[in-house]
Amino acid sequence: MRIPASAVRSGTVAVLVVAVAGLAIFFGGRALLHRASAPSADSGCAFGNFSLGTEQTAVASTMVGVVLRRDLPERAAVLVLAAGLQESHLRNLASGEGDRDSVGVLQQRPSQGWGTVAQLGDVQYATGKFLDALVKINGWQIGDLADTIQAIQISADGRLYAVHEPEAQALADALTGATPAGVSCAFPAPTTVASPQAAAAAVAKDLPVRPPTVTGQTVAVPGAAWATAAWFVSNGDRLGIERVSYSGKTWARGKGWSDDQQASATEVVATLRH
């Protein structure tokens, strides 16, 4: 039976319409997925040539704090951050969100003797367990990054850790204070606003600092330096911090770092949102 040319044309148009619609849905869906998984354009933290979401940067600051509390070389921070970037992209994953029974930022497994689910969900505990294993490796300070991490994590493909070394190095430089004013976070408004007392307790828990003092909405940490300033900036979103000042510079939530001759060189001062 001969099909009229008009019907053929109509059918062709219909097929094209369906195909175009399908492509639009596919690429639109990919775009939506990308937007959902990546930090929004007006929210996130930058360090060197890299960036992370505010939650990821806060997790990284806690991990580096454990390294600083143990007075380990910066290389330890680079190694544990590179492991976290590969295992979870620095997200503190709950039980069931990772592979098999893996838990936390380093995806450690209770069944392999790393600790309980609750323990491994604590970033400080998880980082400490990694560092406990790290310092037992001969030459870890100068060894190949991927080989060193693989000796601890024993993952399916240990070569993948090497991909994250440049980002881990830049993040460690910023969070240890090796790069002054090395991290800058931006967010439209804080996710939460803690009390100044809670912010003071949090920084004292994470970092080896002298007891902070609280005056109104400000928290001052005497004798602290760039690592403490970086910690406050990195935790600005979850604590409600508006400004951080230290050594001639001030970070402001909507402006980043700028010169400030009034910023003290003898203490780090964080101001919370009113």
C-alpha positions in Angstrom: 0.0 0.0 0.0 1.3 3.4 -0.9 1.6 5.9 1.9 0.7 9.5 1.0 3.7 11.9 0.9 1.9 14.3 3.3 1.6 11.4 5.9 5.3 10.6 5.5 6.2 14.2 6.1 3.9 14.4 9.1 5.4 11.2 10.5 8.9 12.5 10.0 8.1 15.7 11.7 6.6 13.8 14.6 9.7 11.6 15.0 11.9 14.7 14.9 9.8 16.4 17.5 9.9 13.4 19.8 13.7 13.1 19.3 14.3 16.8 20.0 12.1 16.6 23.1 14.0 13.5 24.3 17.3 15.2 23.9 16.1 18.3 25.7 14.9 16.2 28.6 18.2 14.3 28.6 20.5 17.3 28.6 18.1 19.3 30.8 18.2 16.5 33.3 22.0 16.4 33.2 22.1 20.1 33.7 19.7 19.9 36.7 21.7 17.0 38.1 24.9 19.0 37.8 23.4 22.0 39.5 22.1 19.8 42.3 25.5 18.2 42.9 27.6 21.3 42.6 27.8 24.4 44.8 25.6 27.2 43.6 27.3 30.1 41.8 26.9 32.4 44.8 27.9 29.8 47.5 31.1 28.0 48.1 34.8 28.3 49.1 37.8 29.1 46.9 41.4 28.2 47.6 44.0 28.6 44.9 42.7 27.3 41.6 40.1 25.1 43.3 36.7 25.3 45.0 34.5 23.3 47.3 31.1 23.7 48.8 30.9 25.3 52.3 30.0 22.0 54.0 32.9 20.2 52.4 35.3 23.0 53.4 34.1 22.9 57.0 34.8 19.1 57.0 38.3 19.7 55.6 39.0 22.3 58.3 38.1 19.8 61.0 40.4 17.2 59.4 43.3 19.6 59.2 42.6 20.6 62.8 43.4 17.0 63.9 46.7 17.2 62.1 47.5 20.5 63.8 46.6 19.1 67.2 49.0 16.2 66.7 51.7 18.6 65.6 52.3 16.6 62.4 53.9 18.0 59.2 51.6 19.5 56.6 52.2 16.4 54.4 49.9 14.6 56.8 47.1 17.1 56.0 47.7 16.7 52.2 47.5 12.9 52.5 44.3 12.7 54.6 42.6 15.4 52.5 43.5 13.6 49.2 42.0 10.4 50.7 38.9 12.3 51.7 38.5 13.9 48.2 38.6 10.5 46.6 36.5 8.5 49.1 33.7 11.0 49.6 34.6 14.3 48.0 35.0 15.5 51.6 31.4 14.7 52.6 30.7 13.0 55.9 28.6 10.2 54.5 26.2 8.3 56.7 25.8 4.6 56.9 24.1 3.3 53.7 25.3 6.3 51.6 28.6 4.7 50.7 30.0 1.4 49.4 29.0 -1.7 51.4 29.4 -0.8 55.1 31.7 2.2 54.5 31.0 5.2 56.7 32.2 8.8 57.0 34.5 11.2 55.1 37.1 8.5 54.6 34.6 5.6 53.9 36.2 3.4 56.6 34.5 0.1 57.3 33.3 -1.0 60.8 33.7 -4.6 59.5 37.4 -4.0 58.9 38.0 -2.8 62.5 38.1 0.9 62.0 35.5 1.6 64.7 31.7 1.7 65.1 29.3 3.4 62.8 28.9 6.2 65.3 32.6 6.7 65.8 33.4 6.8 62.1 30.7 9.4 61.6 32.8 11.7 63.8 35.2 13.5 61.5 37.8 14.0 64.2 37.7 10.3 65.1 37.9 9.1 61.5 40.8 11.4 60.7 42.6 10.3 63.9 42.3 6.6 62.9 43.8 7.4 59.4 46.7 9.3 61.0 47.3 6.5 63.5 47.9 4.2 60.6 49.8 6.8 58.6 52.6 7.4 61.1 53.4 3.7 61.2 54.4 3.7 57.5 58.1 4.2 57.0 58.9 7.3 55.0 55.4 8.5 54.8 56.5 12.1 54.8 58.3 11.7 51.5 56.6 8.7 50.0 54.4 8.6 46.9 51.0 10.0 47.8 48.9 7.3 46.1 51.0 4.4 47.4 51.0 5.8 51.0 47.2 6.3 51.1 46.6 2.9 49.5 48.6 1.2 52.2 46.0 2.6 54.7 42.8 2.6 52.7 43.3 -0.6 50.6 40.9 0.6 47.9 40.0 -1.1 44.6 42.2 1.2 42.6 44.8 3.1 44.7 46.1 5.1 41.7 43.0 7.3 41.8 44.3 9.1 45.0 47.0 10.8 42.9 44.5 12.8 40.9 43.7 14.8 44.0 47.2 15.7 45.1 47.2 19.3 43.7 43.8 20.1 45.2 44.7 18.6 48.5 48.0 20.5 48.6 46.2 23.8 47.9 43.6 23.1 50.5 46.2 22.1 53.1 48.2 25.3 52.4 45.1 27.4 53.0 43.9 25.6 56.1 47.3 25.2 57.9 48.0 28.9 57.3 50.9 28.2 55.0 49.1 30.5 52.5 47.8 33.6 54.4 44.2 34.4 53.6 44.3 31.3 51.5 40.6 30.4 51.7 37.6 32.6 51.0 34.0 31.5 51.3 30.9 33.2 50.0 27.2 32.5 50.8 24.1 34.6 50.5 23.3 34.2 54.2 24.5 31.7 56.9 22.8 28.4 57.0 22.6 28.8 60.8 23.8 31.4 63.3 25.4 29.9 66.4 25.9 31.8 69.7 29.4 33.3 70.1 29.9 30.9 73.0 29.2 27.9 70.7 31.5 29.3 68.1 34.3 29.7 70.7 33.7 26.1 71.9 33.8 24.8 68.3 37.2 26.4 67.4 38.7 25.3 70.7 37.5 21.8 70.0 39.0 21.7 66.5 42.3 23.6 66.8 45.2 23.8 69.3 44.4 27.3 70.4 44.4 29.3 73.6 41.0 29.8 75.2 38.9 32.2 73.1 37.2 35.3 74.7 33.7 36.4 73.8 32.5 40.0 73.7 29.1 40.6 72.3 29.0 39.0 68.9 32.7 38.6 68.6 35.0 35.7 69.4 38.7 36.6 69.8 41.4 33.9 69.9 44.6 35.4 71.4 47.9 34.2 69.9 46.2 32.5 67.0 47.3 32.9 63.4 46.3 32.2 59.8 45.2 28.6 60.5 42.6 29.9 62.9 41.5 32.6 60.6 41.1 30.0 57.8 39.0 27.8 60.2 36.6 30.6 61.0 36.1 31.4 57.3 35.7 27.8 56.4 33.0 27.4 59.1 31.3 30.7 58.4 28.2 29.2 56.8 27.4 26.7 59.5 28.2 29.2 62.4 26.9 32.4 61.0 30.2 34.3 60.8 30.1 37.7 59.0 33.7 38.8 59.4 37.1 37.5 60.3 40.1 39.8 60.9 43.8 39.0 61.4 47.1 40.6 60.6 46.1 43.5 58.4 43.3 41.8 56.6 39.6 41.2 57.0 37.3 38.7 55.3 33.7 39.7 54.9 30.9 37.3 53.9 29.9 39.2 50.8 33.3 40.7 49.8 36.1 38.2 50.5 39.5 39.4 51.8 40.6 43.0 51.8 43.3 45.0 53.5 42.4 46.3 57.0 45.0 48.3 59.0 42.9 47.8 62.1 43.1 44.0 62.0 45.3 42.8 64.9 48.4 40.7 64.4 48.2 39.2 67.9 44.7 37.6 67.8 42.1 36.4 65.3 38.7 38.0 65.7 35.5 36.5 64.2 32.2 38.5 64.3 29.0 36.6 64.1 25.8 37.8 62.5 23.5 39.7 64.8 
